[in-house]
């Protein structure tokens, strides 16, 4: 594997070597690009970034590749989660696809926390998302190998700009999901001259103060989900009072946590653990992230209202294990404790979370975690709206429990060469219609090329009723 270092900027992509990656039978191209942890100090710790280029199906690909920035988190590892997406989709039809592991997500700089270990027993995934003792332990471990102040989105944008130059690309296209769109927004702000177009799915603009909007957006999503249940005859007949049933479950768990049986520390041996209202609420929120998981939500809420938590707990453990295992939590904290939490006015929390099933639990839990975490530097204008004329395709889900389409609509006001599509789905809608729109947009680098008529034919799948 070829190593590219910062002094190599301007060299061509021929420096990449043929390689094999898991899940792909054909050869691709790989290399390693090295940056400095403190970009202002060339004597600081070197960080190797894995670079993978998936060659186009076209023998004469266009000169502007598509960079898959990140599928979200923050904290996912691109080389673990995006290879299949980039290789098997339309994205390679006319251009190469570039995947770069961001600093802090792989290799020696990987910022994992042991409380997010996906191999842990089931009981570990019914506890707090940010356990105080786990945060302190993780911080102490990571500070032995990293200066946690230098893992921020603006620094990551500069890393990616260096990779772009080192690979010899003049202009590139960007694709990102959720927090990955935050990288795109800042790239639009910091280096727009090298961007041909950007695709932003489940947009998280700089105005998004993670996780403050989660409660309000989660409530909107569950309200919309229950409204959809009422429109489907079988769901309406099976769960006519599902809204009230959720309220009753939350009230019961607030009075007293339910004791549930799950796999404990000893292999295969069950143990009893408390199911708190906070754990129930966060588990429910994660279940509404995507289809098809949302299809079982009315059924699981109904069974929980009857006092049977087993199916809900199993589903919550499955989704919690998946998301915690996919995210480098040290990276997530480095980003949010610098860029989001300090911008949240504590006086606004009660108002922003009132009347929601999630309440203020998630935001206060994350704020407590950040009180222990180092903060990096942040520009005074970080939160200012990003203004750009670079062509942009923005996608929102009608049931998004994370960011919500209103934040994206507001961000789109400052992107005059953009189109904002709201489609049926969770945090990030998907399917042939979405692929067709994004492909047309990328080919032309123009919102005018996008035909949105197929969105009207998209439907949420029927809910499971037994």
C-alpha positions in Angstrom: 0.0 0.0 0.0 1.4 3.4 -1.0 1.9 6.1 1.6 1.1 9.7 0.8 2.3 12.3 3.2 1.5 16.0 3.6 4.6 17.1 1.6 3.3 15.0 -1.3 0.5 17.5 -2.1 0.1 17.9 -5.8 1.2 14.4 -6.7 -1.2 12.3 -8.9 -3.5 9.5 -8.0 -1.0 7.1 -9.7 0.6 6.9 -6.3 -2.2 4.6 -5.2 -1.6 0.9 -5.4 -3.9 -1.9 -6.5 -5.4 -3.7 -3.5 -8.1 -6.0 -2.3 -10.8 -5.0 0.2 -13.3 -7.3 1.9 -16.5 -7.8 0.1 -15.2 -6.9 -3.4 -13.8 -9.5 -5.8 -12.1 -7.0 -8.1 -9.0 -4.9 -7.5 -9.4 -1.3 -6.2 -6.8 1.3 -5.4 -5.6 2.0 -1.9 -3.1 4.3 -0.1 -2.4 6.0 3.2 -2.3 9.7 3.6 -0.6 11.1 6.7 -1.6 14.3 8.5 -0.4 15.8 11.7 -2.7 15.8 14.7 -2.1 19.5 15.3 -2.1 20.8 11.8 -0.2 23.9 12.9 2.7 21.8 14.3 4.5 19.5 11.9 6.2 17.9 14.9 2.9 16.7 16.3 1.7 13.1 16.2 1.3 11.7 12.7 -2.1 10.3 11.8 -2.5 7.9 8.9 -5.7 8.2 6.9 -6.8 5.2 4.9 -7.7 6.1 1.3 -9.6 3.8 -1.0 -10.6 4.6 -4.6 -13.3 2.5 -6.2 -12.8 2.7 -10.0 -15.6 3.8 -12.3 -17.4 1.3 -14.4 -16.7 3.7 -17.3 -13.3 3.1 -19.0 -13.0 6.9 -19.3 -14.4 8.3 -16.0 -15.1 11.9 -15.5 -12.2 13.9 -13.9 -14.4 14.9 -10.9 -14.8 11.9 -8.5 -17.5 11.5 -5.9 -16.1 11.6 -2.3 -18.2 9.6 0.2 -17.7 11.9 3.2 -19.4 10.0 6.0 -22.6 8.1 6.6 -23.1 9.9 9.9 -22.5 9.5 13.6 -20.4 11.4 14.1 -17.9 8.6 14.5 -18.5 5.9 11.8 -15.6 4.4 10.0 -15.9 5.0 6.3 -13.8 2.0 5.2 -16.1 -0.3 7.3 -19.5 1.2 6.3 -19.2 2.7 2.8 -17.4 0.2 0.6 -20.5 -1.8 -0.4 -22.6 1.3 -0.8 -20.0 2.9 -3.2 -19.2 -0.3 -5.1 -22.7 -1.6 -5.8 -24.6 1.6 -6.5 -25.0 4.0 -9.5 -22.3 6.2 -8.0 -19.6 4.5 -10.0 -21.4 4.7 -13.3 -19.3 7.6 -14.7 -16.7 8.6 -12.0 -14.4 7.1 -9.4 -15.7 6.9 -5.8 -13.2 8.0 -3.1 -13.5 6.9 0.5 -11.2 8.3 3.2 -11.2 7.3 6.8 -11.5 10.4 8.9 -9.0 11.1 11.7 -10.1 9.4 14.9 -12.1 6.7 13.2 -9.5 4.0 12.3 -5.9 2.9 12.7 -3.9 4.0 15.7 -6.0 7.2 16.2 -9.3 5.3 16.5 -11.2 6.9 19.4 -13.2 4.0 20.7 -14.8 3.8 24.1 -15.1 0.4 25.9 -18.7 1.1 27.0 -19.8 1.0 23.3 -18.2 -2.5 22.7 -20.7 -4.4 20.5 -19.5 -7.7 22.0 -20.8 -6.7 25.4 -23.7 -8.7 26.9 -27.2 -7.5 26.3 -27.6 -5.9 29.7 -25.0 -3.3 28.7 -27.3 -1.9 26.0 -30.1 -1.0 28.4 -28.0 1.5 30.3 -27.3 5.2 29.6 -25.8 6.2 26.3 -23.2 8.2 28.1 -22.5 6.5 31.4 -20.5 8.9 33.6 -18.0 6.3 34.8 -17.5 5.1 31.2 -16.9 8.6 30.0 -14.2 9.2 32.6 -12.6 5.9 31.8 -12.7 6.5 28.1 -11.2 10.0 28.4 -8.3 8.7 30.5 -7.5 5.9 28.1 -7.7 8.0 24.9 -5.6 10.9 26.3 -2.7 8.5 26.5 -2.6 8.3 22.6 -4.4 11.5 21.4 -4.9 15.2 22.0 -8.7 15.2 21.9 -8.8 18.9 21.1 -7.8 18.3 17.5 -10.6 16.0 16.3 -13.1 18.6 15.0 -15.0 19.0 11.8 -13.1 22.1 10.5 -9.8 20.1 11.0 -11.3 17.2 9.1 -12.3 19.4 6.2 -8.7 20.5 5.9 -7.5 16.9 6.0 -9.8 16.0 3.2 -8.7 19.1 1.2 -5.1 17.8 1.5 -6.2 14.4 0.3 -8.0 15.9 -2.7 -4.8 17.8 -3.7 -2.6 14.8 -3.1 -4.8 12.7 -5.4 -4.5 15.4 -8.1 -8.2 16.3 -8.4 -9.2 19.9 -9.2 -12.9 19.6 -8.4 -14.9 16.9 -6.6 -18.4 16.0 -5.8 -19.5 15.2 -2.2 -22.0 12.8 -0.8 -22.8 12.6 3.0 -25.4 11.5 5.4 -26.5 13.0 8.8 -23.3 14.4 10.5 -21.4 13.7 7.3 -23.4 16.7 5.8 -21.9 18.9 8.5 -18.5 18.2 6.9 -20.1 19.2 3.5 -21.6 22.4 4.9 -18.2 23.5 6.3 -16.4 22.4 3.1 -18.8 24.6 1.2 -17.8 27.5 3.5 -14.1 26.8 3.6 -13.2 25.6 0.1 -16.1 26.0 -2.3 -13.9 26.6 -5.3 -13.0 22.9 -5.5 -16.6 21.6 -5.2 -18.6 20.8 -8.3 -21.7 19.6 -6.4 -22.9 18.3 -3.0 -25.5 15.7 -2.0 -26.7 16.0 1.6 -29.0 13.3 3.0 -30.6 13.7 6.4 -29.0 17.2 6.6 -27.4 18.5 9.8 -26.6 22.1 9.1 -24.4 24.2 11.4 -27.6 25.6 13.1 -28.3 22.0 14.3 -27.3 21.9 18.0 -26.8 18.2 18.6 -28.7 16.8 20.5 -31.0 19.6 21.5 -33.5 19.1 18.7 -33.8 15.3 19.1 -36.7 15.5 21.6 -38.9 17.8 19.4 -38.0 15.9 16.2 -38.5 12.5 17.8 -42.0 13.6 19.0 -42.9 14.9 15.5 -41.7 11.6 14.0 -43.7 9.5 16.4 -46.8 11.7 15.9 -46.4 11.3 12.1 -45.9 7.6 12.5 -49.0 7.1 14.5 -50.9 9.2 12.0 -49.8 6.9 9.3 -50.9 3.9 11.4 -54.3 5.5 11.6 -54.4 5.8 7.8 -53.7 2.1 7.3 -56.8 0.1 8.0 -55.1 -3.0 9.6 -53.0 -0.8 11.8 -55.9 1.4 12.8 -58.0 -1.6 13.8 -55.2 -3.3 15.6 -53.9 -0.3 17.6 -56.7 2.3 17.8 -55.3 3.8 21.0 -51.6 3.6 20.4 -50.9 7.3 21.2 -52.5 6.9 24.6 -50.7 3.6 25.1 -47.3 5.3 24.7 -48.3 7.9 27.2 -49.4 5.2 29.7 -46.1 3.3 29.2 -44.1 6.4 29.9 -46.1 7.4 32.9 -45.8 3.9 34.4 -42.0 3.7 33.8 -41.6 7.2 35.4 -43.4 6.0 38.5 -41.2 2.9 38.7 -38.7 1.2 36.2 -39.8 -2.3 35.0 -37.5 -5.2 35.7 -36.7 -7.2 32.5 -34.7 -10.3 31.9 -31.8 -10.2 29.4 -28.5 -11.9 28.8 -26.0 -10.8 31.5 -22.3 -11.0 32.1 -22.1 -14.8 32.2 -22.4 -16.3 28.8 -26.0 -17.2 28.2 -27.0 -16.6 31.8 -30.1 -14.3 32.1 -30.2 -11.4 34.6 -32.7 -8.8 35.7 -32.1 -5.2 34.8 -34.2 -2.1 35.2 -35.9 -0.6 32.1 -36.2 3.1 32.9 -38.3 5.6 31.0 -35.2 7.2 29.7 -33.9 3.9 28.3 -37.3 3.2 26.8 -37.6 6.6 25.2 -34.1 6.5 23.7 -34.7 3.0 22.4 -37.9 4.1 20.8 -36.2 7.1 19.2 -33.5 4.9 17.6 -36.2 2.5 16.3 -37.7 5.3 14.3 -34.5 6.2 12.5 -35.3 4.0 9.5 -37.6 1.8 7.6 -38.2 -1.2 8.1 -37.5 -0.9 11.8 -40.4 1.6 12.2 -42.9 -1.0 10.9 -43.0 -2.7 14.3 -43.2 0.4 16.5 -47.0 0.4 17.0 -47.0 -3.3 17.8 -44.1 -3.0 20.3 -45.7 0.0 22.0 -49.0 -1.8 22.3 -47.4 -4.9 23.9 -45.5 -2.7 26.3 -48.7 -1.0 27.3 -50.1 -4.5 28.1 -47.0 -5.0 30.4 -45.1 -7.2 28.0 -41.7 -5.5 27.4 -39.8 -8.5 26.0 -40.2 -7.7 22.3 -39.5 -4.0 22.8 -36.4 -4.8 24.9 -35.1 -7.2 22.3 -35.6 -4.7 19.5 -34.0 -1.9 21.6 -31.0 -4.0 22.4 -30.6 -4.9 18.7 -30.7 -1.2 17.5 -28.6 0.1 20.4 -26.0 -2.6 19.8 -25.8 -1.7 16.1 -25.5 2.0 16.5 -23.1 1.9 19.4 -20.9 -0.6 17.7 -20.8 1.5 14.5 -19.7 4.7 16.2 -16.3 5.7 17.7 -17.8 7.4 20.8 -14.5 9.3 21.6 -14.8 10.9 18.2 -18.5 11.7 18.7 -17.6 13.4 22.0 -14.7 15.3 20.5 -17.0 16.7 17.8 -20.1 17.5 19.8 -18.4 18.7 23.0 -16.6 21.4 20.9 -19.1 22.2 18.2 -22.6 21.7 19.6 -22.9 21.4 23.4 -21.1 24.7 24.1 -23.6 26.5 21.8 -26.7 25.2 23.7 -28.1 27.7 26.1 -29.2 25.7 29.1 -32.1 28.1 29.6 -33.7 26.9 26.4 -33.7 23.2 27.2 -37.0 23.0 29.1 -38.8 24.9 26.4 -37.3 22.8 23.5 -38.1 19.5 25.2 -41.4 20.2 26.8 -44.3 17.9 25.9 -42.1 15.3 24.3 -41.7 11.6 25.2 -37.9 12.0 25.2 -37.9 15.0 27.5 -34.6 16.6 28.5 -32.9 13.3 29.3 -30.7 12.9 26.2 -29.5 16.5 26.0 -28.7 16.7 29.8 -26.9 13.4 29.7 -24.7 14.5 26.8 -24.0 17.8 28.4 -22.8 16.0 31.5 -20.5 13.8 29.4 -19.1 16.9 27.7 -18.4 18.6 31.1 -15.6 16.0 31.4 -14.3 16.2 27.8 -11.6 18.5 26.4 -12.7 21.2 23.9 -11.0 22.2 20.7 -10.9 25.6 19.1 -14.0 26.9 17.3 -14.2 29.9 15.0 -16.5 32.7 16.2 -18.6 32.5 13.1 -18.9 28.7 13.2 -22.7 28.8 13.6 -23.4 31.4 10.9 -25.5 30.2 7.9 -23.4 28.7 5.1 -23.9 30.6 1.9 -22.9 29.0 -1.4 -23.9 28.8 -5.0 -22.4 25.3 -5.4 -25.2 23.0 -6.8 -26.7 21.1 -3.8 -29.2 18.3 -3.5 -30.8 18.1 0.0 -32.9 15.2 1.2 -35.1 14.9 4.3 -37.3 12.2 5.6 -40.9 12.8 6.6 -40.4 10.8 9.8 -36.9 12.1 10.7 -36.5 11.8 14.5 -33.1 13.5 14.4 -32.7 16.8 12.5 -36.1 17.4 10.9 -36.8 18.9 7.5 -37.4 22.4 8.9 -33.7 22.9 9.7 -32.7 21.8 6.2 -35.3 24.1 4.7 -33.8 27.0 6.6 -30.3 26.0 5.5 -31.5 25.8 1.9 -32.4 29.5 1.9 -28.7 30.3 1.8 -28.0 27.8 -1.0 -29.7 29.4 -4.0 -28.6 26.7 -6.4 -30.2 23.9 -4.4 -33.2 21.6 -4.3 -34.7 20.3 -1.1 -36.7 17.1 -1.3 -38.8 15.7 1.5 -39.6 12.0 0.9 -41.5 9.4 3.0 -39.0 7.7 5.3 -37.0 8.0 8.5 -33.8 9.9 9.0 -32.7 9.1 5.5 -35.2 7.9 2.9 -33.9 5.5 0.3 -35.0 3.5 -2.8 -35.0 3.7 -6.6 -36.7 7.1 -6.6 -34.0 8.6 -4.4 -31.2 7.0 -6.5 -32.7 8.3 -9.7 -32.9 11.9 -8.4 -29.4 11.9 -7.0 -28.0 10.3 -10.2 -29.7 12.9 -12.4 -28.5 15.7 -10.1 -24.9 14.4 -10.1 -24.7 14.0 -13.9 -25.8 17.6 -14.6 -24.7 19.2 -11.3 -27.9 21.1 -11.5 -31.1 21.1 -9.4 -33.1 21.7 -12.6 -32.2 18.2 -13.8 -34.0 16.6 -10.9 -37.5 15.2 -11.6 -39.2 14.8 -8.2 -42.5 13.3 -9.5 -41.5 9.8 -8.3 -41.6 11.0 -4.7 -45.4 11.2 -4.9 -45.5 7.5 -5.5 -43.3 6.6 -2.5 -45.2 5.0 0.4 -44.2 3.9 3.8 -44.6 0.1 4.2 -47.5 -1.4 6.0 -47.0 -1.7 9.8 -46.6 -5.1 11.4 -49.7 -5.9 13.4 -48.9 -9.4 14.9 
